[in-house]
């Protein structure tokens, strides 16, 4: 198992999600994650996401909707994420995990997430993670790719 995949497994453990994303969350798992998001993730989760998906501070800022200066400050003082930042990070991590599953490789997923996609109107997928509607479109496109639907 690559180091990146080990980091993903560790993140999934922190979130309380089983390795197989195909099974639905149990009610208690859902509530546990919900409570973690509301209380804010520790900065460690941000660091894990960065390592697992080779995300830069700029990438992370796009995903959680803050400036790079804010992220650097939070990292330097080990400040936990707000509930809104945690929610956005959780959503972004799910997309990256799904992309890694679709492309069967973390590096290929990262590359795809960083390049303009004609099926997304020429937008770069990671840029669309700033909003729920953008995230849904990226997720839907990944699903179409996974199941061979022409996009």
PyMOL commands that set and color helices and strands:
alter all, ss='L'
color gray80, all
select helices_A, chain A and resi 3-15+27-39+43-53+57-64+68-76+83-103+106-113+118-120+125-128+132-146
alter helices_A, ss='H'
color red, helices_A
select strands_A, chain A and resi 116-117+123-124
alter strands_A, ss='S'
color yellow, strands_A
deselect
rebuild
show_as cartoon
